Amino acid sequence: MTKRILISGAPGTGKTSIINELSNKGYPCHREISREIISNQIAIQGKITPWQDLEAFSQIVLKKRMTQFDEATEEIEFYDRGIIDVIAYMRKEDLIINPEWIRLAKEYRYFNKVFMAPPWKEIYQNDDERMEDFNTSIEVHKFMVNTYESFGYEIVLIPKANISKRINFIQREIEGK
């Protein structure tokens, strides 16, 4: 049985750096797909971005994350965000969530511990795909934690440390040491 392990959290918290390092260590990793969609929309001057049409954007993200989930074949696989992240962002914006999405979030279960990268001002940066400011990152973090907990996941905060220490922490938590 595949152990699907989520690295989640607000924007600009180092999730992608963690995923990249886990990949370098030989773990199968599923990359963040939101940035790819946003980058594509910016390139074509499209409107399916979180700040223009969060519902349409979320629908695409949800489908792609389900595909990532279904592609897992190894004993341990890591994910840069998961299906529930979509619901957390919708809740943050006080949008109506399709009941089917709730059902899918319950059906597509990840490892019971979700590794949450907390807001970290010292590493936070904006770019073309990350429009949120740091205060919004703090707000998103709260919604992420609350939403994952509402689906029965245990939140494990990743320490604010160098990448090596963050990876060692995650590995120890997975192994139960």
C-alpha positions in Angstrom: 0.0 0.0 0.0 1.3 3.4 -1.0 2.0 6.0 1.8 1.0 9.3 0.2 2.7 12.0 2.2 1.6 15.6 1.9 3.8 18.7 2.2 1.3 21.5 2.5 1.0 25.1 3.8 0.6 28.6 2.8 2.5 30.2 -0.2 6.2 30.9 0.2 6.9 28.5 3.1 9.5 26.4 1.4 7.3 23.4 0.3 8.8 23.2 -3.2 12.3 23.3 -1.8 11.4 20.4 0.5 9.9 18.5 -2.4 12.9 19.1 -4.6 15.3 17.9 -1.9 13.2 14.8 -1.3 13.3 14.1 -5.0 17.1 14.5 -5.0 17.2 11.9 -2.2 15.4 9.5 -4.6 11.8 9.7 -3.3 9.0 9.8 -5.9 7.5 13.3 -5.7 4.5 15.0 -7.2 5.2 18.7 -7.9 2.9 21.6 -7.2 0.6 22.1 -10.2 -1.0 25.4 -9.3 2.1 27.4 -10.3 2.1 25.6 -13.7 -1.5 26.5 -14.3 -0.9 30.1 -13.2 2.2 30.4 -15.4 0.3 29.1 -18.4 -2.6 31.4 -17.8 -0.3 34.4 -17.5 1.5 33.4 -20.7 -1.8 33.2 -22.7 -3.4 36.1 -20.8 -6.0 33.8 -19.5 -8.4 34.4 -16.7 -8.2 31.0 -14.8 -6.1 32.2 -11.9 -6.8 32.2 -8.2 -7.3 36.0 -8.2 -9.6 36.1 -11.3 -11.6 32.9 -11.2 -10.8 30.8 -8.1 -13.7 28.3 -8.8 -12.5 27.5 -12.4 -8.9 27.4 -11.2 -9.8 25.1 -8.3 -11.7 22.7 -10.6 -8.6 22.2 -12.8 -6.3 21.9 -9.8 -8.6 19.3 -8.2 -8.7 17.1 -11.3 -4.9 17.3 -11.7 -4.3 16.4 -8.0 -6.6 13.4 -8.3 -4.6 12.3 -11.3 -1.4 12.7 -9.2 -3.0 10.6 -6.4 -4.0 7.9 -8.8 -0.5 7.7 -10.3 1.2 6.6 -7.1 2.9 3.2 -7.3 5.8 3.3 -4.8 5.8 2.5 -1.1 6.3 6.2 -0.1 5.4 9.1 -2.4 5.4 12.9 -1.5 3.0 15.5 -2.8 3.5 19.3 -2.9 0.0 20.1 -1.7 -3.1 17.9 -1.9 -6.8 17.8 -2.8 -7.9 19.4 0.5 -5.8 22.5 -0.2 -8.4 23.4 -2.9 -11.1 23.3 -0.3 -9.1 25.4 2.2 -8.6 28.1 -0.4 -12.3 28.0 -1.2 -13.2 28.3 2.5 -10.8 31.2 2.9 -12.7 33.1 0.2 -16.0 32.0 1.6 -17.1 30.4 -1.6 -19.6 27.5 -1.9 -17.8 24.2 -2.1 -19.2 21.6 -4.4 -20.4 18.6 -2.2 -18.7 16.3 -4.7 -15.3 17.9 -3.8 -16.0 17.1 -0.1 -16.8 13.5 -1.1 -13.6 13.3 -3.1 -11.5 14.7 -0.3 -12.9 12.0 2.0 -12.3 9.3 -0.6 -8.8 10.3 -1.7 -7.0 9.8 1.7 -3.4 10.7 2.2 -1.1 9.6 5.0 -2.7 10.6 8.4 0.1 13.1 9.2 0.1 16.2 7.0 3.4 18.1 7.1 2.6 21.8 7.2 5.2 24.4 6.4 4.4 27.4 8.6 4.6 31.0 7.4 8.2 32.1 7.6 8.8 35.8 6.8 12.6 35.4 6.3 12.1 33.1 3.3 8.9 34.6 1.9 9.1 36.0 -1.6 6.6 37.2 -4.2 6.9 36.4 -7.9 4.7 36.3 -11.0 2.8 33.3 -9.8 2.7 34.2 -6.1 0.7 37.4 -5.7 -0.2 37.1 -2.0 1.6 39.2 0.6 3.0 37.7 3.8 -0.1 38.6 5.9 -2.3 36.7 3.4 0.1 33.7 3.8 -0.5 33.7 7.5 -4.3 33.7 6.9 -4.0 30.9 4.4 -2.0 28.9 6.9 -4.8 29.1 9.4 -7.4 27.9 6.8 -5.0 25.0 5.8 -4.6 23.8 9.3 -8.3 24.1 10.1 -9.4 22.4 6.9 -7.0 19.5 7.2 -8.0 19.0 10.8 -11.7 19.0 9.9 -11.0 16.0 7.6 -9.3 14.1 10.4 -5.6 14.7 9.6 -2.9 15.2 12.2 -1.0 18.4 11.5 2.8 18.2 11.9 4.5 21.6 11.7 7.8 21.5 9.8 10.4 23.4 11.8 11.8 26.6 10.4 15.3 25.3 9.8 17.7 24.6 6.9 16.5 22.2 4.2 18.6 19.3 5.6 17.0 19.6 9.0 13.5 19.9 7.6 14.1 16.7 5.5 15.5 14.8 8.5 12.5 15.9 10.6 10.0 14.6 8.0 11.9 11.3 7.6 11.9 10.8 11.4 8.2 11.5 11.7 7.3 9.1 8.9 9.4 6.3 10.4 7.9 7.0 13.8 11.2 7.7 15.6 
